[in-house]
Amino acid sequence: MLAIIVVVLMTPSRTHRGWAVGVISTVVAGIGGGAIAVPYFRLQEWVIVRWVVNFIEKNRDAGSDEVAKEAK
């Protein structure tokens, strides 16, 4: 998204109004595109995987009763 903003800033519009519309639409499309990409590429599943890996790493030396308390 940063690259797109740089391109919009480097290519001046004829008017300030046109420039503002270009910047605003670029930012909105960048934010909306990210929100669409997460479910499309199923990236939310990686959050769950990352949480499990961190949980296992944190409780590596803990006993089973301690892990059960932590998971609760």
mmJSON file of the N, C-alpha and C atoms, coordinates in Angstrom:
{"data_MODEL":{"atom_site":{
"group_PDB":["ATOM","ATOM","ATOM","ATOM","ATOM","ATOM","ATOM","ATOM","ATOM","ATOM","ATOM","ATOM","ATOM","ATOM","ATOM","ATOM","ATOM","ATOM","ATOM","ATOM","ATOM","ATOM","ATOM","ATOM","ATOM","ATOM","ATOM","ATOM","ATOM","ATOM","ATOM","ATOM","ATOM","ATOM","ATOM","ATOM","ATOM","ATOM","ATOM","ATOM","ATOM","ATOM","ATOM","ATOM","ATOM","ATOM","ATOM","ATOM","ATOM","ATOM","ATOM","ATOM","ATOM","ATOM","ATOM","ATOM","ATOM","ATOM","ATOM","ATOM","ATOM","ATOM","ATOM","ATOM","ATOM","ATOM","ATOM","ATOM","ATOM","ATOM","ATOM","ATOM","ATOM","ATOM","ATOM","ATOM","ATOM","ATOM","ATOM","ATOM","ATOM","ATOM","ATOM","ATOM","ATOM","ATOM","ATOM","ATOM","ATOM","ATOM","ATOM","ATOM","ATOM","ATOM","ATOM","ATOM","ATOM","ATOM","ATOM","ATOM","ATOM","ATOM","ATOM","ATOM","ATOM","ATOM","ATOM","ATOM","ATOM","ATOM","ATOM","ATOM","ATOM","ATOM","ATOM","ATOM","ATOM","ATOM","ATOM","ATOM","ATOM","ATOM","ATOM","ATOM","ATOM","ATOM","ATOM","ATOM","ATOM","ATOM","ATOM","ATOM","ATOM","ATOM","ATOM","ATOM","ATOM","ATOM","ATOM","ATOM","ATOM","ATOM","ATOM","ATOM","ATOM","ATOM","ATOM","ATOM","ATOM","ATOM","ATOM","ATOM","ATOM","ATOM","ATOM","ATOM","ATOM","ATOM","ATOM","ATOM","ATOM","ATOM","ATOM","ATOM","ATOM","ATOM","ATOM","ATOM","ATOM","ATOM","ATOM","ATOM","ATOM","ATOM","ATOM","ATOM","ATOM","ATOM","ATOM","ATOM","ATOM","ATOM","ATOM","ATOM","ATOM","ATOM","ATOM","ATOM","ATOM","ATOM","ATOM","ATOM","ATOM","ATOM","ATOM","ATOM","ATOM","ATOM","ATOM","ATOM","ATOM","ATOM","ATOM","ATOM","ATOM","ATOM","ATOM","ATOM","ATOM","ATOM","ATOM","ATOM","ATOM","ATOM","ATOM","ATOM"],
"id":[1,2,3,4,5,6,7,8,9,10,11,12,13,14,15,16,17,18,19,20,21,22,23,24,25,26,27,28,29,30,31,32,33,34,35,36,37,38,39,40,41,42,43,44,45,46,47,48,49,50,51,52,53,54,55,56,57,58,59,60,61,62,63,64,65,66,67,68,69,70,71,72,73,74,75,76,77,78,79,80,81,82,83,84,85,86,87,88,89,90,91,92,93,94,95,96,97,98,99,100,101,102,103,104,105,106,107,108,109,110,111,112,113,114,115,116,117,118,119,120,121,122,123,124,125,126,127,128,129,130,131,132,133,134,135,136,137,138,139,140,141,142,143,144,145,146,147,148,149,150,151,152,153,154,155,156,157,158,159,160,161,162,163,164,165,166,167,168,169,170,171,172,173,174,175,176,177,178,179,180,181,182,183,184,185,186,187,188,189,190,191,192,193,194,195,196,197,198,199,200,201,202,203,204,205,206,207,208,209,210,211,212,213,214,215,216],
"type_symbol":["N","C","C","N","C","C","N","C","C","N","C","C","N","C","C","N","C","C","N","C","C","N","C","C","N","C","C","N","C","C","N","C","C","N","C","C","N","C","C","N","C","C","N","C","C","N","C","C","N","C","C","N","C","C","N","C","C","N","C","C","N","C","C","N","C","C","N","C","C","N","C","C","N","C","C","N","C","C","N","C","C","N","C","C","N","C","C","N","C","C","N","C","C","N","C","C","N","C","C","N","C","C","N","C","C","N","C","C","N","C","C","N","C","C","N","C","C","N","C","C","N","C","C","N","C","C","N","C","C","N","C","C","N","C","C","N","C","C","N","C","C","N","C","C","N","C","C","N","C","C","N","C","C","N","C","C","N","C","C","N","C","C","N","C","C","N","C","C","N","C","C","N","C","C","N","C","C","N","C","C","N","C","C","N","C","C","N","C","C","N","C","C","N","C","C","N","C","C","N","C","C","N","C","C","N","C","C","N","C","C","N","C","C","N","C","C"],
"label_atom_id":["N","CA","C","N","CA","C","N","CA","C","N","CA","C","N","CA","C","N","CA","C","N","CA","C","N","CA","C","N","CA","C","N","CA","C","N","CA","C","N","CA","C","N","CA","C","N","CA","C","N","CA","C","N","CA","C","N","CA","C","N","CA","C","N","CA","C","N","CA","C","N","CA","C","N","CA","C","N","CA","C","N","CA","C","N","CA","C","N","CA","C","N","CA","C","N","CA","C","N","CA","C","N","CA","C","N","CA","C","N","CA","C","N","CA","C","N","CA","C","N","CA","C","N","CA","C","N","CA","C","N","CA","C","N","CA","C","N","CA","C","N","CA","C","N","CA","C","N","CA","C","N","CA","C","N","CA","C","N","CA","C","N","CA","C","N","CA","C","N","CA","C","N","CA","C","N","CA","C","N","CA","C","N","CA","C","N","CA","C","N","CA","C","N","CA","C","N","CA","C","N","CA","C","N","CA","C","N","CA","C","N","CA","C","N","CA","C","N","CA","C","N","CA","C","N","CA","C","N","CA","C","N","CA","C","N","CA","C","N","CA","C","N","CA","C","N","CA","C","N","CA","C"],
"label_alt_id":[null,null,null,null,null,null,null,null,null,null,null,null,null,null,null,null,null,null,null,null,null,null,null,null,null,null,null,null,null,null,null,null,null,null,null,null,null,null,null,null,null,null,null,null,null,null,null,null,null,null,null,null,null,null,null,null,null,null,null,null,null,null,null,null,null,null,null,null,null,null,null,null,null,null,null,null,null,null,null,null,null,null,null,null,null,null,null,null,null,null,null,null,null,null,null,null,null,null,null,null,null,null,null,null,null,null,null,null,null,null,null,null,null,null,null,null,null,null,null,null,null,null,null,null,null,null,null,null,null,null,null,null,null,null,null,null,null,null,null,null,null,null,null,null,null,null,null,null,null,null,null,null,null,null,null,null,null,null,null,null,null,null,null,null,null,null,null,null,null,null,null,null,null,null,null,null,null,null,null,null,null,null,null,null,null,null,null,null,null,null,null,null,null,null,null,null,null,null,null,null,null,null,null,null,null,null,null,null,null,null,null,null,null,null,null,null],
"label_comp_id":["MET","MET","MET","LEU","LEU","LEU","ALA","ALA","ALA","ILE","ILE","ILE","ILE","ILE","ILE","VAL","VAL","VAL","VAL","VAL","VAL","VAL","VAL","VAL","LEU","LEU","LEU","MET","MET","MET","THR","THR","THR","PRO","PRO","PRO","SER","SER","SER","ARG","ARG","ARG","THR","THR","THR","HIS","HIS","HIS","ARG","ARG","ARG","GLY","GLY","GLY","TRP","TRP","TRP","ALA","ALA","ALA","VAL","VAL","VAL","GLY","GLY","GLY","VAL","VAL","VAL","ILE","ILE","ILE","SER","SER","SER","THR","THR","THR","VAL","VAL","VAL","VAL","VAL","VAL","ALA","ALA","ALA","GLY","GLY","GLY","ILE","ILE","ILE","GLY","GLY","GLY","GLY","GLY","GLY","GLY","GLY","GLY","ALA","ALA","ALA","ILE","ILE","ILE","ALA","ALA","ALA","VAL","VAL","VAL","PRO","PRO","PRO","TYR","TYR","TYR","PHE","PHE","PHE","ARG","ARG","ARG","LEU","LEU","LEU","GLN","GLN","GLN","GLU","GLU","GLU","TRP","TRP","TRP","VAL","VAL","VAL","ILE","ILE","ILE","VAL","VAL","VAL","ARG","ARG","ARG","TRP","TRP","TRP","VAL","VAL","VAL","VAL","VAL","VAL","ASN","ASN","ASN","PHE","PHE","PHE","ILE","ILE","ILE","GLU","GLU","GLU","LYS","LYS","LYS","ASN","ASN","ASN","ARG","ARG","ARG","ASP","ASP","ASP","ALA","ALA","ALA","GLY","GLY","GLY","SER","SER","SER","ASP","ASP","ASP","GLU","GLU","GLU","VAL","VAL","VAL","ALA","ALA","ALA","LYS","LYS","LYS","GLU","GLU","GLU","ALA","ALA","ALA","LYS","LYS","LYS"],
"label_asym_id":["A","A","A","A","A","A","A","A","A","A","A","A","A","A","A","A","A","A","A","A","A","A","A","A","A","A","A","A","A","A","A","A","A","A","A","A","A","A","A","A","A","A","A","A","A","A","A","A","A","A","A","A","A","A","A","A","A","A","A","A","A","A","A","A","A","A","A","A","A","A","A","A","A","A","A","A","A","A","A","A","A","A","A","A","A","A","A","A","A","A","A","A","A","A","A","A","A","A","A","A","A","A","A","A","A","A","A","A","A","A","A","A","A","A","A","A","A","A","A","A","A","A","A","A","A","A","A","A","A","A","A","A","A","A","A","A","A","A","A","A","A","A","A","A","A","A","A","A","A","A","A","A","A","A","A","A","A","A","A","A","A","A","A","A","A","A","A","A","A","A","A","A","A","A","A","A","A","A","A","A","A","A","A","A","A","A","A","A","A","A","A","A","A","A","A","A","A","A","A","A","A","A","A","A","A","A","A","A","A","A","A","A","A","A","A","A"],
"label_entity_id":["1","1","1","1","1","1","1","1","1","1","1","1","1","1","1","1","1","1","1","1","1","1","1","1","1","1","1","1","1","1","1","1","1","1","1","1","1","1","1","1","1","1","1","1","1","1","1","1","1","1","1","1","1","1","1","1","1","1","1","1","1","1","1","1","1","1","1","1","1","1","1","1","1","1","1","1","1","1","1","1","1","1","1","1","1","1","1","1","1","1","1","1","1","1","1","1","1","1","1","1","1","1","1","1","1","1","1","1","1","1","1","1","1","1","1","1","1","1","1","1","1","1","1","1","1","1","1","1","1","1","1","1","1","1","1","1","1","1","1","1","1","1","1","1","1","1","1","1","1","1","1","1","1","1","1","1","1","1","1","1","1","1","1","1","1","1","1","1","1","1","1","1","1","1","1","1","1","1","1","1","1","1","1","1","1","1","1","1","1","1","1","1","1","1","1","1","1","1","1","1","1","1","1","1","1","1","1","1","1","1","1","1","1","1","1","1"],
"label_seq_id":[1,1,1,2,2,2,3,3,3,4,4,4,5,5,5,6,6,6,7,7,7,8,8,8,9,9,9,10,10,10,11,11,11,12,12,12,13,13,13,14,14,14,15,15,15,16,16,16,17,17,17,18,18,18,19,19,19,20,20,20,21,21,21,22,22,22,23,23,23,24,24,24,25,25,25,26,26,26,27,27,27,28,28,28,29,29,29,30,30,30,31,31,31,32,32,32,33,33,33,34,34,34,35,35,35,36,36,36,37,37,37,38,38,38,39,39,39,40,40,40,41,41,41,42,42,42,43,43,43,44,44,44,45,45,45,46,46,46,47,47,47,48,48,48,49,49,49,50,50,50,51,51,51,52,52,52,53,53,53,54,54,54,55,55,55,56,56,56,57,57,57,58,58,58,59,59,59,60,60,60,61,61,61,62,62,62,63,63,63,64,64,64,65,65,65,66,66,66,67,67,67,68,68,68,69,69,69,70,70,70,71,71,71,72,72,72],
"pdbx_PDB_ins_code":[null,null,null,null,null,null,null,null,null,null,null,null,null,null,null,null,null,null,null,null,null,null,null,null,null,null,null,null,null,null,null,null,null,null,null,null,null,null,null,null,null,null,null,null,null,null,null,null,null,null,null,null,null,null,null,null,null,null,null,null,null,null,null,null,null,null,null,null,null,null,null,null,null,null,null,null,null,null,null,null,null,null,null,null,null,null,null,null,null,null,null,null,null,null,null,null,null,null,null,null,null,null,null,null,null,null,null,null,null,null,null,null,null,null,null,null,null,null,null,null,null,null,null,null,null,null,null,null,null,null,null,null,null,null,null,null,null,null,null,null,null,null,null,null,null,null,null,null,null,null,null,null,null,null,null,null,null,null,null,null,null,null,null,null,null,null,null,null,null,null,null,null,null,null,null,null,null,null,null,null,null,null,null,null,null,null,null,null,null,null,null,null,null,null,null,null,null,null,null,null,null,null,null,null,null,null,null,null,null,null,null,null,null,null,null,null],
"Cartn_x":[0.824,0.0,0.878,1.989,2.876,3.391,3.675,4.156,3.097,1.857,0.785,0.661,0.777,0.702,1.856,3.042,4.19,3.938,3.385,3.095,2.077,1.04,0.031,0.665,1.567,2.211,3.185,3.79,4.766,4.119,2.884,2.195,1.126,1.475,0.531,-0.697,-1.794,-3.045,-3.133,-4.109,-4.27,-4.781,-5.557,-6.121,-5.83,-5.942,-5.77,-6.893,-8.057,-9.215,-8.989,-8.49,-8.197,-7.116,-6.106,-5.042,-5.601,-6.462,-7.055,-7.912,-8.678,-9.506,-8.628,-7.518,-6.601,-5.999,-5.565,-4.968,-6.006,-7.178,-8.225,-8.662,-8.887,-9.325,-8.231,-6.975,-5.872,-5.826,-5.97,-5.948,-7.135,-8.319,-9.518,-9.409,-8.914,-8.758,-7.712,-6.66,-5.639,-6.179,-6.943,-7.524,-8.58,-9.463,-10.502,-9.934,-8.879,-8.242,-7.654,-7.074,-6.547,-7.654,-8.782,-9.905,-10.496,-10.434,-10.935,-9.931,-8.644,-7.604,-7.542,-7.838,-7.736,-8.669,-9.97,-10.803,-10.568,-10.221,-10.017,-8.851,-7.746,-6.572,-6.541,-7.606,-7.756,-6.594,-6.228,-5.106,-5.463,-6.758,-7.154,-6.773,-6.631,-6.223,-4.792,-3.955,-2.572,-2.478,-3.459,-3.474,-3.659,-4.557,-4.79,-3.532,-2.902,-1.683,-0.6,-0.459,0.569,0.294,-0.981,-1.352,-0.983,-1.281,-0.963,0.545,1.311,2.77,3.303,2.819,3.253,2.856,1.652,1.178,2.053,2.374,3.221,4.617,5.136,6.477,6.518,5.484,5.423,5.318,4.596,4.344,5.178,6.317,7.163,7.569,7.947,8.428,7.36,6.141,5.064,4.476,3.916,3.218,1.843,1.223,-0.087,-1.151,-1.053,-2.047,-1.885,-0.655,-0.411,-0.912,-0.711,-1.189,-2.715,-3.367,-4.825,-5.351,-4.687,-5.105,-4.933,-3.824,-3.535,-4.531,-4.872,-5.805,-7.211,-7.548,-8.883,-9.028],
"Cartn_y":[-1.177,0.0,1.254,1.183,2.33,2.696,1.688,1.951,2.675,2.306,2.965,4.424,4.682,6.064,6.884,6.298,6.996,7.326,6.386,6.64,7.764,7.749,8.815,10.159,10.183,11.434,11.925,10.99,11.358,11.771,11.397,11.782,12.824,14.074,15.122,15.177,15.483,15.644,17.085,17.348,18.714,19.66,19.124,19.961,19.327,20.147,19.634,18.665,18.95,18.091,16.693,16.625,15.336,14.569,15.297,14.672,14.083,14.842,14.376,13.134,13.137,11.973,10.759,10.951,9.845,9.262,10.13,9.654,8.938,9.53,8.927,7.579,7.498,6.229,5.17,5.591,4.641,4.058,4.904,4.439,3.533,3.927,3.115,1.765,1.761,0.498,-0.383,0.211,-0.569,-1.227,-0.483,-1.043,-2.084,-1.781,-2.728,-3.965,-3.771,-4.922,-5.893,-5.355,-6.214,-6.988,-6.329,-6.99,-8.084,-7.916,-8.93,-10.073,-9.752,-10.765,-11.786,-11.366,-12.29,-13.491,-13.321,-14.514,-15.238,-14.489,-15.117,-16.101,-15.691,-16.557,-17.378,-17.313,-18.07,-17.812,-16.561,-16.178,-16.237,-16.217,-16.264,-17.597,-18.649,-19.94,-19.901,-19.068,-18.959,-18.34,-17.514,-16.934,-18.046,-18.949,-20.077,-20.93,-21.222,-22.043,-21.346,-20.063,-19.298,-19.309,-19.201,-19.223,-20.562,-21.66,-22.991,-23.171,-22.743,-22.868,-22.063,-20.861,-20.042,-20.668,-21.231,-21.877,-23.075,-23.887,-25.061,-24.626,-23.62,-23.129,-22.568,-21.853,-21.252,-22.318,-23.404,-24.442,-25.691,-25.556,-26.694,-27.5,-26.829,-27.519,-27.645,-27.288,-27.345,-28.751,-29.059,-30.341,-30.298,-31.453,-31.524,-30.758,-30.758,-29.996,-28.489,-28.019,-26.599,-26.204,-27.098,-26.833,-26.771,-27.676,-27.688,-26.391,-25.908,-24.638,-23.492,-23.485,-22.417,-22.431,-23.614,-23.725,-23.311,-23.523,-23.164,-21.667],
"Cartn_z":[0.0,0.0,0.0,0.705,0.759,-0.633,-1.433,-2.793,-3.621,-3.441,-4.187,-3.77,-2.463,-1.983,-2.559,-2.615,-3.189,-4.654,-5.388,-6.805,-6.949,-6.12,-6.184,-5.843,-4.878,-4.512,-5.592,-6.31,-7.329,-8.655,-8.88,-10.114,-9.772,-9.879,-9.465,-10.366,-9.741,-10.474,-10.985,-11.833,-12.357,-11.283,-10.356,-9.29,-7.929,-6.895,-5.538,-5.177,-5.708,-5.443,-6.036,-7.248,-7.876,-7.127,-6.626,-5.843,-4.554,-3.855,-2.601,-2.839,-3.904,-4.23,-4.499,-5.189,-5.466,-4.204,-3.289,-2.034,-1.182,-1.037,-0.207,-0.769,-2.08,-2.668,-2.568,-2.65,-2.507,-1.098,-0.101,1.293,1.576,1.145,1.378,0.669,-0.554,-1.281,-0.611,-0.09,0.601,1.857,2.631,3.854,3.506,2.579,2.174,1.514,0.731,0.074,1.079,2.16,3.219,3.909,4.131,4.784,3.896,2.606,1.68,1.529,1.568,1.366,2.499,3.726,4.876,4.71,4.496,4.325,2.995,1.951,0.644,0.674,1.296,1.383,2.671,3.471,4.716,5.677,5.826,6.686,8.167,8.496,9.898,10.539,9.744,10.29,10.804,10.213,10.662,12.044,12.405,13.751,14.779,14.481,15.412,15.516,14.424,14.441,15.248,15.052,15.77,17.27,17.664,19.079,19.702,19.012,19.529,19.695,18.725,18.807,19.989,20.171,21.301,22.633,22.704,23.928,24.281,23.295,23.526,23.965,23.308,23.645,25.061,25.456,26.788,27.876,27.607,28.605,28.373,27.777,27.442,28.666,29.744,30.947,32.024,31.734,32.724,32.801,33.967,34.137,33.506,33.405,32.741,33.523,34.864,35.653,35.431,35.286,35.02,33.636,32.66,31.299,31.269,32.01,32.054,32.672,33.74,34.348,33.361,32.671,31.712,30.556,30.076,28.949,29.341,30.608,31.091,31.042],
"occupancy":[1.0,1.0,1.0,1.0,1.0,1.0,1.0,1.0,1.0,1.0,1.0,1.0,1.0,1.0,1.0,1.0,1.0,1.0,1.0,1.0,1.0,1.0,1.0,1.0,1.0,1.0,1.0,1.0,1.0,1.0,1.0,1.0,1.0,1.0,1.0,1.0,1.0,1.0,1.0,1.0,1.0,1.0,1.0,1.0,1.0,1.0,1.0,1.0,1.0,1.0,1.0,1.0,1.0,1.0,1.0,1.0,1.0,1.0,1.0,1.0,1.0,1.0,1.0,1.0,1.0,1.0,1.0,1.0,1.0,1.0,1.0,1.0,1.0,1.0,1.0,1.0,1.0,1.0,1.0,1.0,1.0,1.0,1.0,1.0,1.0,1.0,1.0,1.0,1.0,1.0,1.0,1.0,1.0,1.0,1.0,1.0,1.0,1.0,1.0,1.0,1.0,1.0,1.0,1.0,1.0,1.0,1.0,1.0,1.0,1.0,1.0,1.0,1.0,1.0,1.0,1.0,1.0,1.0,1.0,1.0,1.0,1.0,1.0,1.0,1.0,1.0,1.0,1.0,1.0,1.0,1.0,1.0,1.0,1.0,1.0,1.0,1.0,1.0,1.0,1.0,1.0,1.0,1.0,1.0,1.0,1.0,1.0,1.0,1.0,1.0,1.0,1.0,1.0,1.0,1.0,1.0,1.0,1.0,1.0,1.0,1.0,1.0,1.0,1.0,1.0,1.0,1.0,1.0,1.0,1.0,1.0,1.0,1.0,1.0,1.0,1.0,1.0,1.0,1.0,1.0,1.0,1.0,1.0,1.0,1.0,1.0,1.0,1.0,1.0,1.0,1.0,1.0,1.0,1.0,1.0,1.0,1.0,1.0,1.0,1.0,1.0,1.0,1.0,1.0,1.0,1.0,1.0,1.0,1.0,1.0,1.0,1.0,1.0,1.0,1.0,1.0],
"B_iso_or_equiv":[0.0,0.0,0.0,0.0,0.0,0.0,0.0,0.0,0.0,0.0,0.0,0.0,0.0,0.0,0.0,0.0,0.0,0.0,0.0,0.0,0.0,0.0,0.0,0.0,0.0,0.0,0.0,0.0,0.0,0.0,0.0,0.0,0.0,0.0,0.0,0.0,0.0,0.0,0.0,0.0,0.0,0.0,0.0,0.0,0.0,0.0,0.0,0.0,0.0,0.0,0.0,0.0,0.0,0.0,0.0,0.0,0.0,0.0,0.0,0.0,0.0,0.0,0.0,0.0,0.0,0.0,0.0,0.0,0.0,0.0,0.0,0.0,0.0,0.0,0.0,0.0,0.0,0.0,0.0,0.0,0.0,0.0,0.0,0.0,0.0,0.0,0.0,0.0,0.0,0.0,0.0,0.0,0.0,0.0,0.0,0.0,0.0,0.0,0.0,0.0,0.0,0.0,0.0,0.0,0.0,0.0,0.0,0.0,0.0,0.0,0.0,0.0,0.0,0.0,0.0,0.0,0.0,0.0,0.0,0.0,0.0,0.0,0.0,0.0,0.0,0.0,0.0,0.0,0.0,0.0,0.0,0.0,0.0,0.0,0.0,0.0,0.0,0.0,0.0,0.0,0.0,0.0,0.0,0.0,0.0,0.0,0.0,0.0,0.0,0.0,0.0,0.0,0.0,0.0,0.0,0.0,0.0,0.0,0.0,0.0,0.0,0.0,0.0,0.0,0.0,0.0,0.0,0.0,0.0,0.0,0.0,0.0,0.0,0.0,0.0,0.0,0.0,0.0,0.0,0.0,0.0,0.0,0.0,0.0,0.0,0.0,0.0,0.0,0.0,0.0,0.0,0.0,0.0,0.0,0.0,0.0,0.0,0.0,0.0,0.0,0.0,0.0,0.0,0.0,0.0,0.0,0.0,0.0,0.0,0.0,0.0,0.0,0.0,0.0,0.0,0.0],
"pdbx_formal_charge":[null,null,null,null,null,null,null,null,null,null,null,null,null,null,null,null,null,null,null,null,null,null,null,null,null,null,null,null,null,null,null,null,null,null,null,null,null,null,null,null,null,null,null,null,null,null,null,null,null,null,null,null,null,null,null,null,null,null,null,null,null,null,null,null,null,null,null,null,null,null,null,null,null,null,null,null,null,null,null,null,null,null,null,null,null,null,null,null,null,null,null,null,null,null,null,null,null,null,null,null,null,null,null,null,null,null,null,null,null,null,null,null,null,null,null,null,null,null,null,null,null,null,null,null,null,null,null,null,null,null,null,null,null,null,null,null,null,null,null,null,null,null,null,null,null,null,null,null,null,null,null,null,null,null,null,null,null,null,null,null,null,null,null,null,null,null,null,null,null,null,null,null,null,null,null,null,null,null,null,null,null,null,null,null,null,null,null,null,null,null,null,null,null,null,null,null,null,null,null,null,null,null,null,null,null,null,null,null,null,null,null,null,null,null,null,null],
"auth_seq_id":[1,1,1,2,2,2,3,3,3,4,4,4,5,5,5,6,6,6,7,7,7,8,8,8,9,9,9,10,10,10,11,11,11,12,12,12,13,13,13,14,14,14,15,15,15,16,16,16,17,17,17,18,18,18,19,19,19,20,20,20,21,21,21,22,22,22,23,23,23,24,24,24,25,25,25,26,26,26,27,27,27,28,28,28,29,29,29,30,30,30,31,31,31,32,32,32,33,33,33,34,34,34,35,35,35,36,36,36,37,37,37,38,38,38,39,39,39,40,40,40,41,41,41,42,42,42,43,43,43,44,44,44,45,45,45,46,46,46,47,47,47,48,48,48,49,49,49,50,50,50,51,51,51,52,52,52,53,53,53,54,54,54,55,55,55,56,56,56,57,57,57,58,58,58,59,59,59,60,60,60,61,61,61,62,62,62,63,63,63,64,64,64,65,65,65,66,66,66,67,67,67,68,68,68,69,69,69,70,70,70,71,71,71,72,72,72],
"auth_comp_id":["MET","MET","MET","LEU","LEU","LEU","ALA","ALA","ALA","ILE","ILE","ILE","ILE","ILE","ILE","VAL","VAL","VAL","VAL","VAL","VAL","VAL","VAL","VAL","LEU","LEU","LEU","MET","MET","MET","THR","THR","THR","PRO","PRO","PRO","SER","SER","SER","ARG","ARG","ARG","THR","THR","THR","HIS","HIS","HIS","ARG","ARG","ARG","GLY","GLY","GLY","TRP","TRP","TRP","ALA","ALA","ALA","VAL","VAL","VAL","GLY","GLY","GLY","VAL","VAL","VAL","ILE","ILE","ILE","SER","SER","SER","THR","THR","THR","VAL","VAL","VAL","VAL","VAL","VAL","ALA","ALA","ALA","GLY","GLY","GLY","ILE","ILE","ILE","GLY","GLY","GLY","GLY","GLY","GLY","GLY","GLY","GLY","ALA","ALA","ALA","ILE","ILE","ILE","ALA","ALA","ALA","VAL","VAL","VAL","PRO","PRO","PRO","TYR","TYR","TYR","PHE","PHE","PHE","ARG","ARG","ARG","LEU","LEU","LEU","GLN","GLN","GLN","GLU","GLU","GLU","TRP","TRP","TRP","VAL","VAL","VAL","ILE","ILE","ILE","VAL","VAL","VAL","ARG","ARG","ARG","TRP","TRP","TRP","VAL","VAL","VAL","VAL","VAL","VAL","ASN","ASN","ASN","PHE","PHE","PHE","ILE","ILE","ILE","GLU","GLU","GLU","LYS","LYS","LYS","ASN","ASN","ASN","ARG","ARG","ARG","ASP","ASP","ASP","ALA","ALA","ALA","GLY","GLY","GLY","SER","SER","SER","ASP","ASP","ASP","GLU","GLU","GLU","VAL","VAL","VAL","ALA","ALA","ALA","LYS","LYS","LYS","GLU","GLU","GLU","ALA","ALA","ALA","LYS","LYS","LYS"],
"auth_asym_id":["A","A","A","A","A","A","A","A","A","A","A","A","A","A","A","A","A","A","A","A","A","A","A","A","A","A","A","A","A","A","A","A","A","A","A","A","A","A","A","A","A","A","A","A","A","A","A","A","A","A","A","A","A","A","A","A","A","A","A","A","A","A","A","A","A","A","A","A","A","A","A","A","A","A","A","A","A","A","A","A","A","A","A","A","A","A","A","A","A","A","A","A","A","A","A","A","A","A","A","A","A","A","A","A","A","A","A","A","A","A","A","A","A","A","A","A","A","A","A","A","A","A","A","A","A","A","A","A","A","A","A","A","A","A","A","A","A","A","A","A","A","A","A","A","A","A","A","A","A","A","A","A","A","A","A","A","A","A","A","A","A","A","A","A","A","A","A","A","A","A","A","A","A","A","A","A","A","A","A","A","A","A","A","A","A","A","A","A","A","A","A","A","A","A","A","A","A","A","A","A","A","A","A","A","A","A","A","A","A","A","A","A","A","A","A","A"],
"auth_atom_id":["N","CA","C","N","CA","C","N","CA","C","N","CA","C","N","CA","C","N","CA","C","N","CA","C","N","CA","C","N","CA","C","N","CA","C","N","CA","C","N","CA","C","N","CA","C","N","CA","C","N","CA","C","N","CA","C","N","CA","C","N","CA","C","N","CA","C","N","CA","C","N","CA","C","N","CA","C","N","CA","C","N","CA","C","N","CA","C","N","CA","C","N","CA","C","N","CA","C","N","CA","C","N","CA","C","N","CA","C","N","CA","C","N","CA","C","N","CA","C","N","CA","C","N","CA","C","N","CA","C","N","CA","C","N","CA","C","N","CA","C","N","CA","C","N","CA","C","N","CA","C","N","CA","C","N","CA","C","N","CA","C","N","CA","C","N","CA","C","N","CA","C","N","CA","C","N","CA","C","N","CA","C","N","CA","C","N","CA","C","N","CA","C","N","CA","C","N","CA","C","N","CA","C","N","CA","C","N","CA","C","N","CA","C","N","CA","C","N","CA","C","N","CA","C","N","CA","C","N","CA","C","N","CA","C","N","CA","C","N","CA","C","N","CA","C","N","CA","C","N","CA","C"],
"pdbx_PDB_model_num":[1,1,1,1,1,1,1,1,1,1,1,1,1,1,1,1,1,1,1,1,1,1,1,1,1,1,1,1,1,1,1,1,1,1,1,1,1,1,1,1,1,1,1,1,1,1,1,1,1,1,1,1,1,1,1,1,1,1,1,1,1,1,1,1,1,1,1,1,1,1,1,1,1,1,1,1,1,1,1,1,1,1,1,1,1,1,1,1,1,1,1,1,1,1,1,1,1,1,1,1,1,1,1,1,1,1,1,1,1,1,1,1,1,1,1,1,1,1,1,1,1,1,1,1,1,1,1,1,1,1,1,1,1,1,1,1,1,1,1,1,1,1,1,1,1,1,1,1,1,1,1,1,1,1,1,1,1,1,1,1,1,1,1,1,1,1,1,1,1,1,1,1,1,1,1,1,1,1,1,1,1,1,1,1,1,1,1,1,1,1,1,1,1,1,1,1,1,1,1,1,1,1,1,1,1,1,1,1,1,1,1,1,1,1,1,1]
}}}
